[in-house]
């Protein structure tokens, strides 16, 4: 099935591109100080553990934004294609599926929000409303992404009898567990994120959570079988 092969071909890149981008930015800004202005330099940190810097802190300055922004634009494009391909797969097996419109709305919406966030990253305006706008865009990206992922997993579970020969259900279950974990962590993190302080915890949570979100697509690559013939 053509749409299945297309999904399988791009999901690995949806994981690799942003993962490479954020870590390349981290390595550059912490190890190659000669490339940066003194005020932009970050000294050795492993933010996944110590929360020594946020993702935006490593990616919003020159030259790291030359890596981060194109990578996020490419990821957004791939995400749009991903959700459209999944719509086609679902409609092939259930042409009246009620979740398709929700999957497309939240999936493509998350890609658009990621693009907006990337465009405004590094642009400095000393206005509280602008700062609030950036936070809201990032929050909405996470919400839209998780909702789209949850709807997709639920829909595939409901179609399991029709796609039993095309899916490795162990990875579908792992995707379900991952989405559940992301939802639980998001709920538990609300008090931490909403209160002032806890900077290092917030930063570590940001890095780990982002990797969790994109790992959903890595699991998708292994979920679909190579031979999808009936």
C-alpha beads as a LAMMPS data file, in Angstrom:
LAMMPS data file: protein, C-alpha beads

230 atoms
229 bonds

1 atom types
1 bond types

-500.0 500.0 xlo xhi
-500.0 500.0 ylo yhi
-500.0 500.0 zlo zhi

Masses

1 110.0

Atoms # bond

1 1 1 0.000 0.000 0.000
2 1 1 1.520 3.247 -1.225
3 1 1 0.542 5.519 1.704
4 1 1 1.956 3.057 4.222
5 1 1 5.312 2.996 2.448
6 1 1 5.310 6.797 2.256
7 1 1 4.634 7.066 5.989
8 1 1 7.382 4.570 6.735
9 1 1 9.844 6.440 4.513
10 1 1 9.437 9.835 6.207
11 1 1 8.918 8.935 9.876
12 1 1 12.588 8.171 10.461
13 1 1 13.461 11.646 9.162
14 1 1 10.847 13.272 11.411
15 1 1 12.838 11.865 14.321
16 1 1 16.367 12.320 12.957
17 1 1 16.108 15.909 11.674
18 1 1 14.932 17.650 14.904
19 1 1 17.008 15.357 17.135
20 1 1 20.153 16.156 15.161
21 1 1 19.307 19.870 15.043
22 1 1 18.810 20.453 18.764
23 1 1 21.870 18.432 19.720
24 1 1 24.043 20.038 17.031
25 1 1 23.049 23.447 18.419
26 1 1 23.874 22.257 21.937
27 1 1 27.301 20.944 20.939
28 1 1 28.197 24.076 18.990
29 1 1 27.243 26.554 21.699
30 1 1 28.907 24.616 24.516
31 1 1 32.061 23.429 22.746
32 1 1 32.852 25.891 19.942
33 1 1 32.842 29.190 21.809
34 1 1 34.809 31.013 19.126
35 1 1 31.744 31.010 16.889
36 1 1 29.628 33.015 19.346
37 1 1 29.480 36.382 21.031
38 1 1 30.694 36.134 24.652
39 1 1 27.211 36.819 26.044
40 1 1 25.761 33.895 24.046
41 1 1 28.239 31.243 25.186
42 1 1 27.006 28.354 27.323
43 1 1 29.543 26.297 29.232
44 1 1 29.438 22.529 29.576
45 1 1 25.997 21.203 30.358
46 1 1 23.932 18.116 29.717
47 1 1 20.497 19.759 29.774
48 1 1 18.663 16.438 29.590
49 1 1 19.949 15.858 33.128
50 1 1 20.972 19.172 34.698
51 1 1 18.700 21.566 32.811
52 1 1 21.595 23.935 32.229
53 1 1 19.960 25.592 29.211
54 1 1 16.677 25.622 27.351
55 1 1 16.359 24.481 23.743
56 1 1 15.588 28.019 22.605
57 1 1 18.645 29.354 24.473
58 1 1 20.928 27.097 22.425
59 1 1 19.133 27.611 19.096
60 1 1 18.132 31.283 18.900
61 1 1 21.564 32.863 18.324
62 1 1 23.905 32.981 15.344
63 1 1 25.074 30.568 14.002
64 1 1 22.936 27.888 15.662
65 1 1 19.691 29.266 14.297
66 1 1 21.064 28.535 10.818
67 1 1 20.751 24.859 11.770
68 1 1 17.663 24.956 13.959
69 1 1 15.263 27.011 11.840
70 1 1 15.710 25.144 8.527
71 1 1 15.509 21.848 10.418
72 1 1 12.216 22.848 12.039
73 1 1 10.804 24.081 8.723
74 1 1 11.709 20.748 7.128
75 1 1 10.216 18.874 10.092
76 1 1 6.985 20.879 9.771
77 1 1 6.742 19.990 6.089
78 1 1 7.334 16.304 6.823
79 1 1 4.732 16.390 9.595
80 1 1 2.099 17.759 7.219
81 1 1 2.880 14.975 4.743
82 1 1 2.828 12.424 7.581
83 1 1 -0.651 13.342 8.761
84 1 1 -2.036 13.441 5.213
85 1 1 -0.624 9.985 4.490
86 1 1 -2.176 8.664 7.701
87 1 1 -5.520 10.136 6.674
88 1 1 -5.280 8.220 3.399
89 1 1 -4.412 4.987 5.218
90 1 1 -7.350 5.294 7.600
91 1 1 -9.845 6.164 4.861
92 1 1 -8.686 3.139 2.848
93 1 1 -9.911 0.854 5.623
94 1 1 -12.765 2.997 6.955
95 1 1 -14.016 5.690 4.585
96 1 1 -16.405 7.100 7.198
97 1 1 -13.970 7.248 10.098
98 1 1 -15.009 9.972 12.540
99 1 1 -11.510 10.671 13.859
100 1 1 -9.878 11.591 10.554
101 1 1 -10.889 15.265 10.653
102 1 1 -9.574 15.580 14.223
103 1 1 -6.289 13.886 13.326
104 1 1 -5.770 16.218 10.367
105 1 1 -6.775 19.339 12.332
106 1 1 -4.492 18.716 15.288
107 1 1 -1.673 17.091 13.277
108 1 1 -1.342 19.773 10.621
109 1 1 -2.079 22.420 13.256
110 1 1 0.926 21.233 15.274
111 1 1 3.149 21.532 12.184
112 1 1 1.944 25.094 11.533
113 1 1 2.547 26.038 15.167
114 1 1 6.080 24.617 15.002
115 1 1 6.723 26.777 11.946
116 1 1 5.406 29.887 13.699
117 1 1 7.566 29.175 16.744
118 1 1 10.644 28.752 14.548
119 1 1 9.992 31.988 12.650
120 1 1 9.803 34.077 15.818
121 1 1 12.647 32.311 17.645
122 1 1 15.485 34.767 18.223
123 1 1 13.436 37.863 17.381
124 1 1 13.633 40.126 20.416
125 1 1 10.810 42.409 21.458
126 1 1 10.721 43.616 25.041
127 1 1 6.957 43.310 25.334
128 1 1 5.166 41.029 27.758
129 1 1 2.440 40.320 25.174
130 1 1 5.031 39.091 22.662
131 1 1 6.651 36.843 25.271
132 1 1 3.220 35.470 26.153
133 1 1 2.496 34.865 22.463
134 1 1 5.656 32.747 22.074
135 1 1 4.822 30.685 25.173
136 1 1 1.262 30.120 23.991
137 1 1 2.440 29.002 20.534
138 1 1 4.848 26.483 22.069
139 1 1 2.202 25.221 24.493
140 1 1 -0.339 24.828 21.696
141 1 1 2.214 22.941 19.591
142 1 1 2.648 20.391 22.377
143 1 1 -1.111 20.076 22.973
144 1 1 -1.933 19.712 19.273
145 1 1 0.863 17.185 18.749
146 1 1 -0.162 14.974 21.678
147 1 1 -3.866 15.126 20.801
148 1 1 -3.141 14.159 17.181
149 1 1 -0.916 11.288 18.300
150 1 1 -3.548 10.062 20.769
151 1 1 -6.330 10.126 18.166
152 1 1 -4.127 8.262 15.676
153 1 1 -3.252 5.497 18.141
154 1 1 -6.899 5.098 19.165
155 1 1 -8.005 4.950 15.527
156 1 1 -5.413 2.338 14.589
157 1 1 -6.458 0.221 17.573
158 1 1 -10.054 0.319 16.367
159 1 1 -8.931 -0.771 12.892
160 1 1 -6.677 -3.537 14.185
161 1 1 -8.748 -6.370 12.688
162 1 1 -8.496 -4.802 9.230
163 1 1 -4.767 -4.010 9.355
164 1 1 -3.546 -7.028 11.305
165 1 1 -1.219 -8.088 8.450
166 1 1 0.284 -4.631 8.033
167 1 1 1.188 -3.621 11.591
168 1 1 3.560 -4.823 14.248
169 1 1 1.208 -4.416 17.196
170 1 1 4.017 -4.461 19.746
171 1 1 5.118 -1.067 18.446
172 1 1 1.535 0.200 18.291
173 1 1 1.241 -0.681 21.983
174 1 1 4.541 1.101 22.665
175 1 1 3.167 4.168 20.885
176 1 1 0.082 4.001 23.072
177 1 1 2.217 3.743 26.211
178 1 1 4.400 6.633 25.062
179 1 1 1.433 8.921 24.394
180 1 1 -0.098 7.983 27.764
181 1 1 3.192 8.775 29.487
182 1 1 3.471 12.122 27.691
183 1 1 -0.057 13.049 28.772
184 1 1 0.605 12.059 32.399
185 1 1 3.902 13.964 32.494
186 1 1 2.246 17.025 30.959
187 1 1 -0.474 17.010 33.630
188 1 1 1.990 16.476 36.466
189 1 1 4.260 19.215 35.102
190 1 1 1.569 21.911 35.087
191 1 1 2.318 23.103 38.665
192 1 1 6.076 23.159 37.968
193 1 1 5.787 25.018 34.673
194 1 1 3.186 27.520 35.862
195 1 1 5.030 28.581 39.016
196 1 1 8.052 30.920 38.998
197 1 1 11.470 29.387 39.646
198 1 1 12.403 25.745 39.042
199 1 1 14.362 26.900 35.987
200 1 1 16.637 23.889 35.758
201 1 1 13.793 21.400 36.196
202 1 1 11.823 23.185 33.475
203 1 1 14.751 23.085 31.078
204 1 1 15.471 19.383 31.662
205 1 1 11.773 18.626 31.243
206 1 1 11.719 20.559 27.963
207 1 1 14.598 18.580 26.434
208 1 1 13.361 15.190 27.595
209 1 1 9.765 15.900 26.632
210 1 1 10.712 17.026 23.126
211 1 1 12.648 13.794 22.540
212 1 1 9.648 11.871 23.848
213 1 1 7.354 13.615 21.372
214 1 1 9.537 12.905 18.331
215 1 1 10.170 9.315 19.475
216 1 1 6.542 8.668 18.540
217 1 1 7.645 8.888 14.897
218 1 1 10.622 6.616 15.397
219 1 1 8.228 3.969 16.710
220 1 1 6.032 4.511 13.646
221 1 1 8.927 3.505 11.405
222 1 1 9.159 0.127 13.156
223 1 1 5.390 -0.263 13.531
224 1 1 4.563 -0.633 9.840
225 1 1 5.765 -3.854 8.268
226 1 1 7.934 -3.695 5.158
227 1 1 5.739 -6.138 3.312
228 1 1 2.241 -4.668 3.463
229 1 1 0.580 -6.910 0.934
230 1 1 -2.512 -8.732 2.140

Bonds

1 1 1 2
2 1 2 3
3 1 3 4
4 1 4 5
5 1 5 6
6 1 6 7
7 1 7 8
8 1 8 9
9 1 9 10
10 1 10 11
11 1 11 12
12 1 12 13
13 1 13 14
14 1 14 15
15 1 15 16
16 1 16 17
17 1 17 18
18 1 18 19
19 1 19 20
20 1 20 21
21 1 21 22
22 1 22 23
23 1 23 24
24 1 24 25
25 1 25 26
26 1 26 27
27 1 27 28
28 1 28 29
29 1 29 30
30 1 30 31
31 1 31 32
32 1 32 33
33 1 33 34
34 1 34 35
35 1 35 36
36 1 36 37
37 1 37 38
38 1 38 39
39 1 39 40
40 1 40 41
41 1 41 42
42 1 42 43
43 1 43 44
44 1 44 45
45 1 45 46
46 1 46 47
47 1 47 48
48 1 48 49
49 1 49 50
50 1 50 51
51 1 51 52
52 1 52 53
53 1 53 54
54 1 54 55
55 1 55 56
56 1 56 57
57 1 57 58
58 1 58 59
59 1 59 60
60 1 60 61
61 1 61 62
62 1 62 63
63 1 63 64
64 1 64 65
65 1 65 66
66 1 66 67
67 1 67 68
68 1 68 69
69 1 69 70
70 1 70 71
71 1 71 72
72 1 72 73
73 1 73 74
74 1 74 75
75 1 75 76
76 1 76 77
77 1 77 78
78 1 78 79
79 1 79 80
80 1 80 81
81 1 81 82
82 1 82 83
83 1 83 84
84 1 84 85
85 1 85 86
86 1 86 87
87 1 87 88
88 1 88 89
89 1 89 90
90 1 90 91
91 1 91 92
92 1 92 93
93 1 93 94
94 1 94 95
95 1 95 96
96 1 96 97
97 1 97 98
98 1 98 99
99 1 99 100
100 1 100 101
101 1 101 102
102 1 102 103
103 1 103 104
104 1 104 105
105 1 105 106
106 1 106 107
107 1 107 108
108 1 108 109
109 1 109 110
110 1 110 111
111 1 111 112
112 1 112 113
113 1 113 114
114 1 114 115
115 1 115 116
116 1 116 117
117 1 117 118
118 1 118 119
119 1 119 120
120 1 120 121
121 1 121 122
122 1 122 123
123 1 123 124
124 1 124 125
125 1 125 126
126 1 126 127
127 1 127 128
128 1 128 129
129 1 129 130
130 1 130 131
131 1 131 132
132 1 132 133
133 1 133 134
134 1 134 135
135 1 135 136
136 1 136 137
137 1 137 138
138 1 138 139
139 1 139 140
140 1 140 141
141 1 141 142
142 1 142 143
143 1 143 144
144 1 144 145
145 1 145 146
146 1 146 147
147 1 147 148
148 1 148 149
149 1 149 150
150 1 150 151
151 1 151 152
152 1 152 153
153 1 153 154
154 1 154 155
155 1 155 156
156 1 156 157
157 1 157 158
158 1 158 159
159 1 159 160
160 1 160 161
161 1 161 162
162 1 162 163
163 1 163 164
164 1 164 165
165 1 165 166
166 1 166 167
167 1 167 168
168 1 168 169
169 1 169 170
170 1 170 171
171 1 171 172
172 1 172 173
173 1 173 174
174 1 174 175
175 1 175 176
176 1 176 177
177 1 177 178
178 1 178 179
179 1 179 180
180 1 180 181
181 1 181 182
182 1 182 183
183 1 183 184
184 1 184 185
185 1 185 186
186 1 186 187
187 1 187 188
188 1 188 189
189 1 189 190
190 1 190 191
191 1 191 192
192 1 192 193
193 1 193 194
194 1 194 195
195 1 195 196
196 1 196 197
197 1 197 198
198 1 198 199
199 1 199 200
200 1 200 201
201 1 201 202
202 1 202 203
203 1 203 204
204 1 204 205
205 1 205 206
206 1 206 207
207 1 207 208
208 1 208 209
209 1 209 210
210 1 210 211
211 1 211 212
212 1 212 213
213 1 213 214
214 1 214 215
215 1 215 216
216 1 216 217
217 1 217 218
218 1 218 219
219 1 219 220
220 1 220 221
221 1 221 222
222 1 222 223
223 1 223 224
224 1 224 225
225 1 225 226
226 1 226 227
227 1 227 228
228 1 228 229
229 1 229 230
